[in-house]
Amino acid sequence: MRLAIPGSSGRSSAAGETQPAPGTGSLGGAGRLVVRVWRKSSVAGLAVYALALGGVLGLASADWATSGGYPFGGVQVGAWTAWPRAGAANSDPYTRAVNARRGEIPLAVGEGLLLTAAVDDQGQALDATCSYRIGGGTPPARAWTLTVAGRGPRDAGQPPLREGFTSTEVLRAADGRFTVVLAPEVQPGNWLPIPRASGPVRLALRLYDTPVAASVGSLDRDSVPAITRLGCAS
């Protein structure tokens, strides 16, 4: 015998009868199946979302770490940063990734030393709209090159411009010192054109067969070329 319970929407209870789980009493077998599938799909969707987010963040961080200069191992010398381990066989993975992305063969430890500069002697970022005087002396080396790094592809129709100077072709003063002017407009003497109308600029100084490659700590501010801002376009 079953007793009707007021307010139970037609549900009845009897001694020994099992009540349905809360929230599923009004669902049939198909409804409960839909709920279980939805819950499982939510967990799977959350896992897929987490994996996708991790992959995107990982790729973005790797792109950021390898799109510019070397992220680790630099030794600051004035406005320049020396990279004594850029071409080492046991260099860190990020350094190897930067070399692979650039498609460059770095100088090995016994071959020379790379120095880069993205700021002037006052610590201000090198800007393509400004002019700079780069001069003085260089550390002892059999040869050296001074170039604008990361020039990118040349614009179609633009005449080829000088991309750098070598120690054998740069014009020098009577005492052997030199001055290179990095500027967007033509300059007398050693003029190094800026490759773009605006944006950051980075210089690369490569020393070949130099004793300082094995003792970067011996370099000081006076042994590397000074970088002085001359002015900027208004």
C-alpha positions in Angstrom: 0.0 0.0 0.0 1.4 3.4 -1.0 0.6 6.7 0.6 0.4 9.9 -1.3 2.5 12.7 0.2 1.1 16.2 -0.3 3.4 18.5 -2.3 5.4 15.7 -3.7 4.2 16.3 -7.3 2.8 12.8 -7.6 5.9 11.0 -6.2 5.2 8.4 -3.6 7.4 6.7 -1.0 7.1 3.3 0.6 9.2 1.5 3.2 12.3 0.1 1.6 12.0 2.0 -1.7 15.2 3.8 -2.9 14.8 7.5 -3.6 16.4 9.0 -6.8 19.5 11.1 -6.5 19.0 14.8 -5.9 18.6 16.8 -9.1 17.9 13.7 -11.2 14.6 12.7 -9.9 12.7 14.2 -12.8 15.1 12.8 -15.4 14.6 9.6 -17.2 17.4 7.2 -18.2 18.1 9.2 -21.3 18.4 12.5 -19.3 20.8 11.0 -16.9 22.9 9.7 -19.7 23.0 13.2 -21.2 24.2 14.6 -17.9 27.0 12.1 -17.6 28.2 12.7 -21.2 28.1 16.5 -20.6 30.2 16.2 -17.4 32.8 14.0 -19.1 32.9 16.3 -22.2 33.4 19.3 -19.9 36.5 17.7 -18.3 37.9 16.7 -21.7 37.2 20.2 -23.0 39.0 21.7 -20.0 42.0 19.5 -20.6 42.1 20.4 -24.3 41.9 24.1 -23.5 44.7 23.8 -20.9 47.0 22.0 -23.4 46.2 24.5 -26.2 46.8 27.5 -23.9 50.1 26.0 -22.7 51.2 25.4 -26.3 50.4 28.9 -27.4 52.2 30.5 -24.4 55.2 28.2 -25.0 55.5 29.1 -28.7 55.0 32.8 -27.9 57.7 32.8 -25.2 60.1 30.9 -27.5 59.5 33.3 -30.3 60.1 36.3 -28.0 63.3 34.7 -26.6 64.8 34.0 -30.0 63.6 37.0 -32.1 66.2 39.5 -30.8 69.7 39.1 -29.4 71.1 36.4 -27.2 69.1 36.3 -24.0 71.9 35.0 -21.7 75.7 35.1 -21.3 76.4 38.7 -22.1 79.2 40.8 -20.5 78.5 44.5 -20.4 81.4 46.8 -21.5 80.2 50.4 -21.7 77.4 50.6 -24.4 78.5 47.2 -25.8 77.7 43.7 -24.7 80.3 41.0 -25.4 79.1 37.4 -26.1 82.1 35.1 -25.4 80.0 31.9 -25.5 77.8 32.6 -28.6 79.8 30.1 -30.7 80.8 27.7 -28.0 80.0 24.0 -28.5 78.3 23.8 -25.1 76.3 27.1 -25.4 72.8 27.2 -23.9 69.8 26.1 -25.9 68.4 29.6 -26.4 71.7 30.8 -27.9 71.7 27.8 -30.3 68.1 28.6 -31.2 69.0 32.3 -32.0 71.8 31.2 -34.2 69.6 28.7 -36.0 66.8 31.3 -36.5 69.3 33.9 -37.9 71.0 31.3 -40.1 74.4 32.6 -38.9 77.6 30.8 -38.1 78.8 32.4 -34.9 82.5 33.0 -34.1 83.9 30.1 -32.1 85.8 30.8 -28.9 89.2 30.5 -30.6 88.2 32.5 -33.7 87.1 35.8 -32.3 84.5 37.7 -30.2 81.1 39.3 -31.0 80.0 42.6 -29.3 76.6 44.2 -29.9 75.2 47.5 -28.9 71.5 48.7 -28.8 72.1 51.8 -26.7 74.5 54.8 -26.8 77.0 55.8 -24.1 74.2 57.6 -22.3 72.1 54.4 -22.1 69.5 55.7 -24.6 68.2 53.2 -27.2 69.6 53.6 -30.7 66.9 55.1 -32.9 66.7 55.0 -36.7 65.7 58.7 -36.8 68.9 59.8 -35.0 72.5 60.2 -36.0 75.4 58.8 -34.0 79.2 59.1 -34.0 81.0 55.8 -33.4 84.7 56.1 -32.9 87.8 55.7 -30.9 89.7 52.5 -30.8 89.0 48.8 -30.8 90.4 45.9 -28.7 93.6 44.3 -30.2 92.5 42.0 -33.1 93.9 40.9 -36.4 90.8 42.3 -38.1 87.3 43.6 -37.2 84.0 44.5 -38.8 81.4 47.0 -37.8 77.9 46.4 -39.2 74.2 47.2 -38.5 72.7 44.0 -37.3 69.3 42.8 -38.4 69.0 45.0 -41.5 66.3 42.8 -43.0 65.6 42.5 -46.7 66.4 45.5 -49.0 63.4 47.4 -50.3 62.7 46.8 -54.0 64.1 49.5 -56.2 66.4 50.9 -53.5 70.1 51.1 -54.5 72.4 48.9 -52.5 73.9 50.8 -49.6 76.9 50.1 -47.4 76.1 47.6 -44.6 79.3 48.0 -42.6 83.0 48.8 -42.4 86.1 46.6 -42.0 89.4 47.5 -40.3 91.1 47.5 -43.7 88.9 50.0 -45.4 87.8 52.5 -42.8 89.4 56.0 -43.0 91.6 56.8 -40.0 93.2 59.8 -38.4 96.9 60.3 -38.2 97.0 58.5 -34.8 95.2 55.5 -36.2 91.8 56.2 -34.6 88.7 56.3 -36.6 85.2 57.8 -36.6 82.1 56.3 -38.3 78.9 58.3 -38.6 75.7 56.2 -38.4 73.0 58.4 -39.9 69.9 58.3 -42.3 71.4 61.1 -44.5 74.6 61.1 -46.4 77.6 62.2 -44.4 81.3 62.9 -45.3 83.9 60.4 -44.4 83.0 57.0 -43.0 79.2 57.1 -43.4 77.2 54.0 -42.3 73.5 54.3 -43.6 70.7 53.4 -41.3 68.6 50.8 -43.1 65.1 51.9 -42.1 63.1 55.1 -41.6 62.2 54.4 -38.0 62.6 51.9 -35.2 65.3 50.4 -33.1 68.9 49.9 -34.4 71.5 47.4 -33.2 75.2 47.4 -34.0 77.5 44.4 -34.2 81.3 44.6 -33.8 83.2 41.4 -34.6 86.8 41.0 -33.6 88.8 38.3 -35.4 91.7 36.5 -33.9 91.7 38.5 -30.8 93.3 37.7 -27.4 90.4 39.2 -25.5 88.1 36.3 -26.6 89.6 34.2 -23.9 89.6 37.0 -21.3 86.6 39.3 -21.7 87.1 40.6 -18.2 90.1 42.5 -19.4 87.9 44.8 -21.6 87.0 48.2 -20.2 84.9 51.2 -21.4 87.9 52.9 -23.1 88.9 49.8 -25.1 85.6 49.8 -27.1 84.3 52.4 -29.6 82.3 55.2 -28.1 78.7 55.7 -29.3 77.6 59.4 -29.1 74.2 60.7 -30.2 74.6 63.7 -32.5 70.9 64.6 -33.0 67.5 63.3 -34.1 65.0 64.3 -36.7 62.3 66.6 -35.4 
